[in-house]
């Protein structure tokens, strides 16, 4: 295979670079390569503990990077490669024509030639890490000739700059694929088209998000700060490992497959947890287009400026071999054009600072106190994350979104703005102090659950009126209210009680809907058949304490009823807004009809409406497919916690799949850790399923039961703790 992906300049003298790169099938390493790799491997020791988790020790940071990426490839090379296939716009080369516009979307923002230049201009220490990253992956491939990459047979150091964002669903993915295809699937003409730039997610998708909590020494039994790390992602999205070097690196936690930094985790003195909320870090500019001959211009103030044009080629796999599709793409000073809206072209503007982003992602793992962590935040290159922080000095902190452009507040930045008006340009970035930020609040605790920051620390929270509206466009949620409930008025937190808080079974979303349903039943005449049909169900719900549990029939009834009602009300199964007001205001007959329908659905699927929640809500891992398949005939285990829609802090996004009646989870709690920072660090953790992606490994599903019950295991942070818990010690390649 010798497939080319090229961006050919159509207008000379413009800033947008040309890019033409080839992915060939070279040898997996020359003699010089293998000698260098073997020397690097000799400086690395990997200790696999009895959960299969890699503890990587190197002489230098680069050695640790070499070893950790080698270990990741051992655990799941497919997921490592897939993340870079996606980030560099090469999915269609692996999966075919259906991924062409997904690749085009990435190529609008990711330019390999530009990344190569940035790599060349990177500081020497960062370049050394990128070199070690590529060497580790290439050494793995040279030692595992049975592994057949789908596209990337040789990794280059600059590729690390294509994927510096460790969260799920980066900024680029906010571009709507359907509208992108409508625009670029034909030669665009000024003045045509319409549409809204909603994302591509289905209405019934589980809400994405995470929980982070920090508790100050004043509120803990040990008088040490505590941290909860609880990302909610698709399962198996990250690995768990430790990186240690003689240059001061000693970080443990969750690593997005293919990246060389701990994304959410801790070192011996400090820890960090990322969440997301409604910070506005992306903007769209509507450009007034003028066509002159065969060229397009956009109005800017009193000027008419030419769009930059380029040709992007997207290779894609067919049954007859590789083919390609060419696109002429347009951009201006605001960004690439991604759609047409009411006769105007929409230019999409996001953060594009890969060197700063990778620098920040890595250096924060070595920050050992608040002051050092704050210094990494001053790089302002984390566009999608809030951060919950705690350290051994007893400091706890909340940082809001780290990349927030300073804008003129007379514009509504939640909507596309006029690209022709120079007043819509950015005026630098907000500093950390200009964004919602907390350090050691009087409450003694702080949190974020993908809600607004105005309740982050109870009465000690930032005040909305002190900030421009664009710093937060979201709202409160049932999960946010739940977090406050478990954190406030408690002074004796321990690691175990923080775990209990993270798995608290209360479902606050139902606090008003269930009484409304009961009131509807109470007010319904006895002559109405719905009253008799739902009498036993109402009796169970009347006695319910709004807590989930594997043995709870009430949880099954409540969830099936609420989802049926939301579908009927047009809110979607999952999304539809987090509020419950529509249910509270609905006519009695409508509420009871939904309860009757939910009962019938339960009886049809499970034999009786009196089905316990754990018989419905299941965790199953049969293989490592990125798009998993499920079967009711295969082994699975019950899970008590529910979708975060209902305010469950522990999140399990589950539904029925083709051919199944039971619901199987694919997202939600993925990695959970609690950490105590004292003279030494103590931690417990669990991951969905297990560390290995190989179904034949004993660590493919060995954590499933613990995951389903919230029974976290001890983390072996110190080498001495690995005594008696070591499965294998080796150098990469040995």
N, C-alpha and C positions, 0 to 999 in steps of 0.2 A: 504494500500500500504506500502511496506517495501522494497524500491529499493536501492540497493547498487551500488556505483561507486568506484572502487578500482584501485590503482596503486600498483602492486606487484613487489617488487625488484627481478630481475633475477640474478644480479651480486652483491654479498655482499661487503660491505666495501666502497661503492662509495658515493659521496656527494648527489646524487639525492634522495630525501626522498620518502618513501612509503606514500601513502595516501589512506585511506579507510573511507568513510563517508556515512552516511545513512540519507535519508530524509523520515521520517515516518509521520504518522498522529497522533501526540500527542494531548493531550488536549490543548486548547488555553490559558492555564494558570492555575497554581496551586493557592491555596489560598494565599500563600506567594507572588506569582507573582502579582496577582491582587491587593493585598494590597500595594505592592511597586509601581506598576504602578499608582494606584489612588493617592498615595502621590505625585508622580512626577507630575501628571496632575494638582494637586492643586496648584503647583508653576508656572503654565503656564496660560496665557490668550491669546486667539486668537480673534482678531478683524477682521471680514470680511468687507471690504469696499463695496461701491456700484457697484464695478466691480467684486466682489467675491474674490478679492485678499486677502490673509491671511497676517496679520501683527501680528507676534508672539512675545510675551513678556514673558521673564522668569527671575527668580532671578539669575540663573547662565547660563553660556554658555550651559551646559548640558541640562538645562531646555528648552532653546531655541531650541536645537537640537531635543529634545523629541517632542516639540510642532510643529516644522516645518515639521518633517517627518510624524507626525500624520495628519497634514493639507494636505500634499501631497497625502497621502493615501486616504483621503476624496475626493480629486479632481480626482484622477485617479490611483487607486491601481494597475490596470492591467499593466500600463506602469512602475510603480515602480517595481513590481515583474518581469516583462519581462526583464528589464535591468539586474537583478541579475540572472535570469534563463540563460540569454545569457552569462554573465560574468563568471559564474561558469560551463559552458558547460552542461546545462541541457535542452536545447531547444528540443532535441529529446524526452525527457520524456513528453513534452507537445504537440509536433507537429508531432512526428513520425519519421520514418526511413530516410526521406529526410534531416534531420538535423544532422545525425550522424557525418559527417565529419566537420561540423561547430562546433559541440561539441568537437570532437577530437582536433581540432585546439586550442580551448580555454584550454583544459586540458593539452596540451603540455607546457603551460606557467603558468597556475593557478593550484596550488597544495594546496588543503584545509589543509592538515596537516602542510605544511610550513606556511600557513597563520595563523593557530592557534598558532604556535610557535612565529611568528612575533607579533601577538596580545599580547601574554604573555610578550614579551620583549618590548612592546611599552611604551613610557613615560606615567606616571599615568594620566596626563591631557587628553591625546589622548584616552587612554583606557576608561576614563570616558565618553567621547563623543561617542565612539563606543557603549558603554553599553546603553547610552540614546537613541541612534539611534535604536538599536534592541528593546528596551523597547517600544519606541513610535509605531513601526510597530506592535509589538505583542499586545499592548494594543488596537490598532485599530482593529485588527482581533478579539480580545476577545469581543469588543463592537459591532461588525458587523458580526454576525454569518451567515447572509445571503450572505456574500462575500465568494466565493469559490475560493481559490487560485488554480492556475493550477498545481503548484509543491511545492512551499515553504509554508508550513503551520506554520513554526516557524522560525523566523530570529535569527541568532546568531551574537554576536558582531564582530567576526573575518571576517564575510562576507563583511563588509564595506571595507576591504582591497583588495577585489577582483575587485573593480570598483572605482579607484581613479582618472581616466581620464574623465573629463567632456565633451570633444569634441566628435563630431560624427565620428565614424570610427577610432577606436584606432589602435595602432601599430600592434597588433596581427592580425587584419583583413587585413593586407597587404600580408599575406600568401595566395597564390592562392589555392582555395579549390579543383579545378580539379587536379592540380598537387599533392596536398597532398593525394587525393584519389588514384591517379595512383601509388603513392609510397607505401602507407600503405594498399591499397586494396588487395595487394598480399604480400607474403613474399619477401622482396627485395633481389636482387642479384647484386653484384658489377659488373659494366660494362655495364648496360643496361639503356635505357631511355634517353630522351632529352626534351627540352622545355624551355620556357621563363617564368619568374615569374611575369607576368603581373597580375594586380589585377582583381577582379571578376566583376568589374562594366561594364555595357554594354556601347557600344560606344555612344549611344544616351542619356546617362544620363546627367542631368544638372550639370555643374561644381559646385563643392562644394566650400564653402568659406565664407568670412565675410568681412565687412568693419569696420575699426576703424579709427577715426580721433580725434586729439587733437589740440586745438587752444590756443595759449598763450595769457595772458592778453594784450600784446601789440597789438593784432589783434582783440580785442573784444570791443564792445561799453561800457560794464560794467567794463572793465579792470579786469575781472575774467577769469580763465581758463575754457574752455568748452571741453566736451568729447562726442563723438558719439559712441554708443554701437549698433552694427548692425550685429549680427551673421546671417549667411545664413546656415540653416540646413533644414532637413525635418521638416514639420510643426508639432507642438504639441510635440516637442522633449524635451522641458523644461517648467517648471512652472515659475510663477512670484510670488515672495513673499518677505517679510521682516523678518529679525531675529534681536531681540533686547534682551540684557541681562543687568543686573546690574554690569557685569564684563567687560564692555567696548565694547561689541559687538553691532553694529547697522548697519547692511548691508542690502541692497535692490538690487534685480535684478533677473536674470534668473538662475534657478537651474535645472540641469539635473535630471530627475525623479529618485528618490531613493537616491540621494546623500545629504549630510548634510552641504554643503557649497554653498555659492553664487558663481556661476561659472563666470558669467560676470555681473558686477554691480558696486556699489559704497557704501561708507559709508558717514558720514557727512563731511569728509575732503578729501577723495580721491576716485578715480574710476579707473577701469581697464577693458580693452576690449581685448579679445584674437582673434587672427587671425592665419592662417597657411600659410606657403609658402614652398619653396623647400629646407629647411634645411635637411641635411642628418643625421638622427638620428638612422637609421637602416642599418645593414650591413649583407651581405651574404658571407659565407666562403665555397669554394669548397674543399671538403676533398677527398683526394686520398685513396680509400678503399682497404684493403687487407683482404681476408677471410682465416681464419685458422680453419679448422674443422668446427664447427658450430658457430664460433664467428667472429665478424667483428672488424677490427682495422683501424686506420687512421694514415697516415704518418704525423709526426710533426718534422721538422728538420731532424735529423738523427735517430729519434726514430719511433717506431710503437706503438701507444697507443690504448688501447681497448675503443670502444664506450661503454658508459653506456647504459644499456638496462633496460626497465621496461615494465610492462604490464598495459595497460589502458583499463578499461571496460567502454563502453558507453551504458547506458540503453536507450531503446527507446520504445515508445508506439506503440502497434499494436491493431488490432480489437479484438484480443484474450487476451489482457492484456500486461504486460510488458515483453520485451525481452532484450537481451543485445548482444553487439558485442565486441570482445576482440582484442586488437592490441598490438603487441610488438613494442615499440617505441625506438628510438635511439637518443642519444645526446652526445655532447662532451663539451670541455671547451668554445666553441663558442655559443652553444645553441642547441635546438632540430633540428634534421634533418627533413626537410619539403618537399624535392623533390629530384629528380635525374636529373643531367644535364651533358650531354656529358660524361657519365660514372662515374661522380663524385657525391658524396652526398653533398647536400646543407644544411649547418647549419645556422640557422636564429638567428641573435643577436639583441636584443632590450633592452631598459632600463627596468629593473625589480627592482624597489626601492619603494615598496608600502608604507612603513612607511614614508619615506621622501616625497613621492608624496602627500599623504593625509595630512601630516603636512603642506606642502607648500600650498595646495589648501585651507586649512582652515585658516591658520595664515595670509595669504594675505588679507583676508576679514577684518582683524582688523588693517591693516597697514594704518596709518593716514597721512603719508607724504612720500616723495620720499625715504628718508633714511631708513624708516621702510620697505617700499616695496622692496627696494634693498636687504635688509637683507633676505627676503623670497626668492628672486631670487638666493641667494648664496647657497641655498639647491640643486640647479641644478637638479630638479626632475620633470620638465615639458617638456616632450619630443616632444610634437606636436605643441606647441604654440609660436607665437610671442605675444607681449603685447604692447598695447597703454595705456599710463598712464597719468593722470592729477590730480592735487591736489589744495587745497585751498591756499597754499603758492604761487601758480602761476607757479609751475613746470609742464612741460610736458615732457614725455620721451617715447622712443621706445626701447624695449628689443627684440632682435632676439631670435630664438629658445634657450631654456634654458638648454637643455641636448645635448651637442655636444662633442662626444669623440675626443680626440686629436690623430691624425693619421699621419702616414708617407705620405707626399704629393707626393712621387714618384709613388704611386698607384692610379689607377682610382677607387675611392670609389663609383661611380655611377653604377659600375658593380660588380658582385661577385669577391672576391679576393681569392688568394691561401691560404687556411687554413693551409697548411703545412709549410708555411713560417713564422717563428716567428716575422719577421719584420712587419707583418700585425696586430700585437696585438695593443691594445689601450695603450696610455700613459697618462692616466688620462682624465680629462675633461677640455674643455676650460673654463676659468673664464668668468664672465660677461663682464669684460673689454676687453677680447680677442675676443668677438663676436661683430657683428654690433650692435651699441648701440648709442642712442642719448639722450642728456639732454639739454633742452632749446635751440634748434637750432635757428640760426639767422633768419631763414625764419619766425619764429613765428607760425609754424604749422608743423604737421607731420601726417602720415597716413600709413596704410597698407591695401591692397585689394587683398591679396593672391598673390601678385607679389613680385619681388625681393626687397631688402631694399635699393638698390642703387638710388632710386628716392624718398625715404621716406620723405624727407624734402627739395625737390628742390635742389638748389645749396649747401645746408647744409647737404646733405645726406652722409652716409658713402661711402667710396671709395672702389670699388671692389678689387683693386690691394693690399689693405692692409690686406686681409684675405685669408686663404686657400680656394680652390675652393669648398670644401665639405660643407662650411657653407651655401651655397645657390646654388641649382642646377636648380632653376626655371628662369623665365624671366619676362619681362614686359607684361602687358596685356592692353586691351582696357579699362578695368575698372580702372586700375592704372593711365592711361593717363587722364581719366575722372576726377579722384580724384584730380589730380594736377590742372586741369582746374578750378575746383570750389573752390580750396583753395588758390591758389596763387594770389597775388596782391589785396587782400581784407583785410581791416583793421577794419571793423566795425561789426564783427560777433555778433549775438545774438542767443538765443536758437531757435527762429523761423527761422532765416536765415540759421542756421546750419541744421535744418530740411529740409529747401528748398534745400540746397546743397545735402543732402542725397537722396532726391527724384528728383534731377535735371533730366529732361527728355531727355537729349541729348544722342544719340547712336553713339559714335565715331567710332565703327567698320565699319560703312557704309560710312565714309568720302571718302574713295578711291574706294570701289566697285561700289557705285551708279554712280559717274562720269564715271567709266569704262563702266558700262552698258549703260549709255546715249551716250557715245562716240561710243559704238558698234552700237547702233540704228542709230545714225547720219551717220555712215559710211556705213550702209547697203543699197544696191540699192533699189529703190522703187519697182522694179520688184519682190523682195523677199517677199513672203507672210507673213513672220514673221514681217516685218516692219508695215504692215497694221494691223495685229492682235494685236500688242503691242503698237500701237500709243497712245491710250488714257492712258494706264498704264504709259508709258514714260512721258507723259505730267504731270501726277500727281507726279511722282517721281522727275521730273525736278524742280518742285516747292516746294518739301519737304525740311524742315529745319532739318531733321534727329532727330526729337523729337517724342517720343511716346506719345500717348494719346488715351483715350477710343473712341474718335470720328474720329480717324485717319485711313483713308483708305490706305494711303501711308505706315504706319507701317505694316499693314496686308500684303500688296504686297511685301514690302522689306523683311520681315521675311520669308514668304513662298518661295520667290525667293531664298534667301540665303540658306535656308535649302535644297531646291531642288537641287541647284547647288552643295552643299557640299556632299549630298548623291551620286550624279552622279560622283563626283570627288573622292569618296571613303573615305571621311573624317569623316563619321558618322554625325548624325544629330546634336549632341551637341559638342562632343570632337574635334576630327580632327584638333587640333591645334587652337590657338586663332587668328592666322593671316589671312589676306584676300588676300595674294599675289596670290594664285591660281586663284582667280576671276579676279584680275587685268590683269593677263597674258593670260587669256583664249581667244580663238577665238570668234569673234563677234557672229557667229551663235550659238555657245554653250551657250553664255550668254542669248541670246534672246529665244532660245529653253527652257531654264529653266524658264524664265519669262512667256512664254506662258503656260508651264506646271503648274506653280504655279497659274496662273490665272484660268486655267481649274479646278484645284483642289479646289480653293476657290468657283468657280461657282457651282461645283458638290456638295460640302459640305454645302454651305450656300445660294445657289440660285443666287448669283452674285459675280463677282470678286470685286465689289465695296463694300465689307463688312468692316464695321468699326471694329477696333481692339477690342474694348470692347465687341462686339458681339461674339468674338472668345475666348478671354482670360478671364477665369472666376475663381472665388473662390467659392467653394462649400464644405460645411461640413454637411453631412447627419448623420453620426454616428462617433464613436470613434475607429473604427477598425484601427489597426496599418498599415494594408495594405488596404487603402480605396477603395471603389467602387464609381463610378460616373455615373450619368444619365442626359441626356439632358432634361428629363421630370421633374427633380427636381429643386427646387429654387437655384439660384446662382446669383452672382453679378459680374459686370465687373471690371477688373483690368487693369490699363493703363500700368504699368511698365512691362518690358519684362525679358526674360532670361538674366543673366549676360554675356552670350556669346557675346552679341552685345555691351557691355560696359555700360549697365545700372547699376548704383550704387544700386538702389533699385532692388532687384532680385526676379523674379517670374518664377520658373521652371515649365512650364506647357506643356502638350501635350494631344492629343486625346487618349482615352482609348477604349477598346472593347465596341462597341455599342454606342459610342459618336462621334459627329462631332466637338463639341466645345472642347476647350482645358481647362483642369483643373489643377491647381497648386498643387504641393505636397511639394515643397521645395523652398528655397530662403529666403527672409525676414521672420524671424520667431518671433523675438523680436527686437524692435527698441526703443532706449532711447537716449535722449539728456540730459546732466547734466551740470549745472553751479555751480562752487565751489566758494563761497564767505564767508561772515560771517555766512550765512546759505546756505544750499544746495537747489537748485531748479532743478526740473526734469520733463520731460514729457516722456510718453512711450506708446507703443501699442504692442499687441501680436496677432498672427494669430488666428482668430476665437474667442476664449474666454478662460477663466481660467479653466473651468470645463470640464471634460471628459464625463459628463452625458448629453445625448441629452435632458433630461427633465429639466435640470437646465436653469434658465434665463441667466446664464453666459457661456453657451455652445458656443454661436455664437454672443454675444452682441458686440464684437469689430470688427466684420467682415467689416462693412462699413468703420469704421475709418482705419482699416488695409489697405483696398483697395485704400484709397485716401491719406494716409499719414497724417491723422488728429490725431496727438498724443494727449492723454489726460493728465491731470495733475496727477503727482504722489503725493500721500499723505505720505510724508516721516516722518513728525513730528506728534505726537499724536494729537496735537491741530488741525491739518489739517483734521483729521478724523471726527471732529464735523460736523454733518449734512451729513456725507457721510458714516455712519456706518450702515451696514445691520444686523449684529449680533455680539454679544460679548459673549464668552463662554470659559469654560475650556475643554480640550480634554476629550471626553467621556461623557460630560454632555448633 
